[in-house]
Amino acid sequence: MIRLSGPWRAVASVFFFNGALFGLWASRIPAFAERFALSPANLGLLLLCLAAGAIVGFPLAGRTADLRGARNATMLYGALYIVAFLCLPLAPNVWVLAPILALFGMAHGGQDVAMNAWAAEVERHMARPVMSSFHAAFSLGAGIGAGSGFIAINWGASVVLHFWLGGLGVTAFVALFAFIPWNSVTGIAEHGPLFAFPKGPLLMVGIVGLSSAIGEGAMVDWSALILTAAKGVDQAQAALGYTVFSTLMVATRLAGPILVAQLGPAHTTRVSAASAMIGGLLVLVAPSLAIALIGFAAFGIGYAMIIPLAFSRAANDPDVPAGRAIASVATLTYGGILIGPPLIGFVAEATSLNGSLWLLIALAGVTLSMAGALRR
C-alpha cells in the first residue's frame, strides 16, 4: 500500500488536475466541431495548434523547473493551464480559438513536464517506486473530466457553464493539497540540446512508445467523435467512450506492478498490444454502443502500461545515463500523443472515421512485433 504522505497527495492532486481539465476538453470536442462546422481535416488542423503549443511548452517548462524548481514550475504552468481552459468556450470564432488552444497545449505540456520532475523528487523522498500511482491519478482525473461531459450534456449545460464549473471546481480541489512546503533543487545550468532523439536500442524502445502514444492521443480527442459520427450515438453517450477508456487505464496502471512481476515487461507489452488490437476491432465492427464501449475498455487496458514500461526500460539502459535515455524516449512518446489526434483527422478525411481505426490496429501490431525491445 502507498502511504498517502503530504508530498504524495500534493503531486497526485496535480496529476489529477492536469488530467481532469484535459478530460473536460475531450468530452466537448464534438460541441466545438459542431459549433464551428469543422470537417475532420479542419479539426485535425485545429488540434495541431494544441500540439504546437505543447511542443513549445516542453523545453520551456524543463528550463523553468531547472532554474526555479519543479514545484514552482508546476504551479506556474498550472495557473496558465486553467486560464487558457476557461477561455476556450469563450472564443467567438475559430481564429480566436486556435491561439487559445495553442496556449492551452503549451500550459498542459509544460505542467506535464514540471509535475513529472516534481513527482521524481517525491519518489526519491519516499524511497518507493510510486511514479505509476501518479499517472493513475492523471487517468482518474481524465476519466472523471470526460464523464462530466455526459452529465453536463444530459442536464443541458452549455460548454461555458460546464467548463467554468468543472474547471474552477477542480482548481479548488487541487488547492486543498498541492500547496505544501517543498524545496526543489534550483539554479541548475542548462547542458545539451533541448530536444534529444533516441539512438541504437533506445530507438526501438522509442518506436514502441510512439506507436502506443499515437493511439493514446487519438483516444483523448477522437473517441467521442468516433461514437457520434461513425456510430450514430448522441453527444452525452459519446462522452462515455473516453470515460471507459480512462477508467480501465487507471485500473490497469494500479495493477501494473503485479502484472509486470508475473509476466515481465516484454510479455506485458505483448498482452497490452493484443488488447489494443482487439479494442480497435471491436469499435470498428460494433453494432451497438455497449460493444463499442467494451472496445474502448480494451483500448484502455492496452495503452495503460506500454509507455511506463518504455520509460522504465530507458532508465535501465546499460549504455546511456538514465536522464538522457528517458529524455530521448520521451521526445518520441510525447510527440506521438501530440501527433495522434491530427493524424487521425487526416486519415479520417481521406477514408472515414472507421477507416482511421485501422491505423490504430496497425500501430498496435507494430508494438506487438517489437515488444522484445522492452526486455531488460
DABEL-V263057 format. One record per residue. N is the residue number from 1. RES is the residue in three letters. OMEGA is omega in whole degrees, 0 to 359 (* if undefined). Layout:
BEGIN
<<N | RES | OMEGA> <N | RES | OMEGA>>
END
This chain:
BEGIN
<<1 | MET | 178> <2 | ILE | 176> <3 | ARG | 187> <4 | LEU | 179> <5 | SER | 179> <6 | GLY | 178> <7 | PRO | 178> <8 | TRP | 180> <9 | ARG | 181> <10 | ALA | 182> <11 | VAL | 179> <12 | ALA | 180> <13 | SER | 178> <14 | VAL | 176> <15 | PHE | 178> <16 | PHE | 179> <17 | PHE | 182> <18 | ASN | 179> <19 | GLY | 184> <20 | ALA | 180> <21 | LEU | 180> <22 | PHE | 176> <23 | GLY | 175> <24 | LEU | 179> <25 | TRP | 183> <26 | ALA | 184> <27 | SER | 184> <28 | ARG | 177> <29 | ILE | 176> <30 | PRO | 178> <31 | ALA | 177> <32 | PHE | 179> <33 | ALA | 179> <34 | GLU | 182> <35 | ARG | 184> <36 | PHE | 176> <37 | ALA | 184> <38 | LEU | 171> <39 | SER | 177> <40 | PRO | 180> <41 | ALA | 179> <42 | ASN | 176> <43 | LEU | 177> <44 | GLY | 177> <45 | LEU | 179> <46 | LEU | 180> <47 | LEU | 174> <48 | LEU | 176> <49 | CYS | 177> <50 | LEU | 180> <51 | ALA | 180> <52 | ALA | 178> <53 | GLY | 180> <54 | ALA | 179> <55 | ILE | 176> <56 | VAL | 184> <57 | GLY | 183> <58 | PHE | 182> <59 | PRO | 179> <60 | LEU | 180> <61 | ALA | 177> <62 | GLY | 179> <63 | ARG | 178> <64 | THR | 179> <65 | ALA | 179> <66 | ASP | 185> <67 | LEU | 187> <68 | ARG | 181> <69 | GLY | 184> <70 | ALA | 180> <71 | ARG | 181> <72 | ASN | 178> <73 | ALA | 177> <74 | THR | 181> <75 | MET | 180> <76 | LEU | 181> <77 | TYR | 174> <78 | GLY | 178> <79 | ALA | 177> <80 | LEU | 182> <81 | TYR | 182> <82 | ILE | 178> <83 | VAL | 179> <84 | ALA | 180> <85 | PHE | 181> <86 | LEU | 180> <87 | CYS | 184> <88 | LEU | 183> <89 | PRO | 180> <90 | LEU | 182> <91 | ALA | 182> <92 | PRO | 180> <93 | ASN | 186> <94 | VAL | 180> <95 | TRP | 174> <96 | VAL | 180> <97 | LEU | 185> <98 | ALA | 179> <99 | PRO | 176> <100 | ILE | 179> <101 | LEU | 176> <102 | ALA | 177> <103 | LEU | 177> <104 | PHE | 178> <105 | GLY | 179> <106 | MET | 181> <107 | ALA | 178> <108 | HIS | 180> <109 | GLY | 179> <110 | GLY | 179> <111 | GLN | 178> <112 | ASP | 179> <113 | VAL | 184> <114 | ALA | 184> <115 | MET | 175> <116 | ASN | 175> <117 | ALA | 177> <118 | TRP | 179> <119 | ALA | 178> <120 | ALA | 177> <121 | GLU | 180> <122 | VAL | 178> <123 | GLU | 177> <124 | ARG | 179> <125 | HIS | 181> <126 | MET | 182> <127 | ALA | 178> <128 | ARG | 181> <129 | PRO | 186> <130 | VAL | 184> <131 | MET | 182> <132 | SER | 179> <133 | SER | 176> <134 | PHE | 179> <135 | HIS | 173> <136 | ALA | 177> <137 | ALA | 176> <138 | PHE | 181> <139 | SER | 177> <140 | LEU | 178> <141 | GLY | 179> <142 | ALA | 179> <143 | GLY | 179> <144 | ILE | 178> <145 | GLY | 179> <146 | ALA | 179> <147 | GLY | 178> <148 | SER | 177> <149 | GLY | 177> <150 | PHE | 181> <151 | ILE | 184> <152 | ALA | 181> <153 | ILE | 178> <154 | ASN | 178> <155 | TRP | 179> <156 | GLY | 180> <157 | ALA | 176> <158 | SER | 177> <159 | VAL | 179> <160 | VAL | 181> <161 | LEU | 180> <162 | HIS | 183> <163 | PHE | 183> <164 | TRP | 178> <165 | LEU | 181> <166 | GLY | 182> <167 | GLY | 180> <168 | LEU | 177> <169 | GLY | 178> <170 | VAL | 178> <171 | THR | 178> <172 | ALA | 179> <173 | PHE | 183> <174 | VAL | 180> <175 | ALA | 180> <176 | LEU | 189> <177 | PHE | 193> <178 | ALA | 186> <179 | PHE | 180> <180 | ILE | 174> <181 | PRO | 180> <182 | TRP | 181> <183 | ASN | 175> <184 | SER | 173> <185 | VAL | 182> <186 | THR | 175> <187 | GLY | 180> <188 | ILE | 181> <189 | ALA | 179> <190 | GLU | 177> <191 | HIS | 176> <192 | GLY | 181> <193 | PRO | 177> <194 | LEU | 181> <195 | PHE | 180> <196 | ALA | 180> <197 | PHE | 182> <198 | PRO | 178> <199 | LYS | 177> <200 | GLY | 181> <201 | PRO | 180> <202 | LEU | 177> <203 | LEU | 177> <204 | MET | 177> <205 | VAL | 180> <206 | GLY | 179> <207 | ILE | 176> <208 | VAL | 178> <209 | GLY | 180> <210 | LEU | 182> <211 | SER | 178> <212 | SER | 184> <213 | ALA | 177> <214 | ILE | 178> <215 | GLY | 179> <216 | GLU | 178> <217 | GLY | 178> <218 | ALA | 179> <219 | MET | 182> <220 | VAL | 191> <221 | ASP | 187> <222 | TRP | 183> <223 | SER | 181> <224 | ALA | 183> <225 | LEU | 176> <226 | ILE | 181> <227 | LEU | 181> <228 | THR | 187> <229 | ALA | 185> <230 | ALA | 184> <231 | LYS | 173> <232 | GLY | 178> <233 | VAL | 180> <234 | ASP | 186> <235 | GLN | 180> <236 | ALA | 179> <237 | GLN | 182> <238 | ALA | 179> <239 | ALA | 181> <240 | LEU | 182> <241 | GLY | 180> <242 | TYR | 177> <243 | THR | 179> <244 | VAL | 179> <245 | PHE | 183> <246 | SER | 181> <247 | THR | 179> <248 | LEU | 176> <249 | MET | 177> <250 | VAL | 183> <251 | ALA | 181> <252 | THR | 179> <253 | ARG | 177> <254 | LEU | 179> <255 | ALA | 186> <256 | GLY | 181> <257 | PRO | 179> <258 | ILE | 180> <259 | LEU | 182> <260 | VAL | 179> <261 | ALA | 182> <262 | GLN | 189> <263 | LEU | 188> <264 | GLY | 185> <265 | PRO | 183> <266 | ALA | 180> <267 | HIS | 176> <268 | THR | 179> <269 | THR | 179> <270 | ARG | 178> <271 | VAL | 180> <272 | SER | 180> <273 | ALA | 178> <274 | ALA | 178> <275 | SER | 179> <276 | ALA | 178> <277 | MET | 178> <278 | ILE | 178> <279 | GLY | 179> <280 | GLY | 179> <281 | LEU | 180> <282 | LEU | 179> <283 | VAL | 182> <284 | LEU | 186> <285 | VAL | 188> <286 | ALA | 176> <287 | PRO | 183> <288 | SER | 178> <289 | LEU | 182> <290 | ALA | 179> <291 | ILE | 178> <292 | ALA | 180> <293 | LEU | 174> <294 | ILE | 177> <295 | GLY | 178> <296 | PHE | 174> <297 | ALA | 178> <298 | ALA | 174> <299 | PHE | 181> <300 | GLY | 177> <301 | ILE | 184> <302 | GLY | 184> <303 | TYR | 189> <304 | ALA | 193> <305 | MET | 190> <306 | ILE | 181> <307 | ILE | 175> <308 | PRO | 179> <309 | LEU | 177> <310 | ALA | 178> <311 | PHE | 179> <312 | SER | 177> <313 | ARG | 179> <314 | ALA | 182> <315 | ALA | 182> <316 | ASN | 179> <317 | ASP | 185> <318 | PRO | 187> <319 | ASP | 184> <320 | VAL | 177> <321 | PRO | 188> <322 | ALA | 183> <323 | GLY | 180> <324 | ARG | 180> <325 | ALA | 180> <326 | ILE | 181> <327 | ALA | 182> <328 | SER | 178> <329 | VAL | 179> <330 | ALA | 179> <331 | THR | 179> <332 | LEU | 185> <333 | THR | 177> <334 | TYR | 177> <335 | GLY | 178> <336 | GLY | 178> <337 | ILE | 182> <338 | LEU | 183> <339 | ILE | 181> <340 | GLY | 182> <341 | PRO | 178> <342 | PRO | 178> <343 | LEU | 177> <344 | ILE | 179> <345 | GLY | 181> <346 | PHE | 178> <347 | VAL | 179> <348 | ALA | 179> <349 | GLU | 181> <350 | ALA | 181> <351 | THR | 177> <352 | SER | 177> <353 | LEU | 175> <354 | ASN | 179> <355 | GLY | 181> <356 | SER | 177> <357 | LEU | 178> <358 | TRP | 176> <359 | LEU | 180> <360 | LEU | 178> <361 | ILE | 180> <362 | ALA | 179> <363 | LEU | 175> <364 | ALA | 176> <365 | GLY | 175> <366 | VAL | 179> <367 | THR | 180> <368 | LEU | 183> <369 | SER | 184> <370 | MET | 185> <371 | ALA | 180> <372 | GLY | 179> <373 | ALA | 181> <374 | LEU | 177> <375 | ARG | 182> <376 | ARG | *>>
END
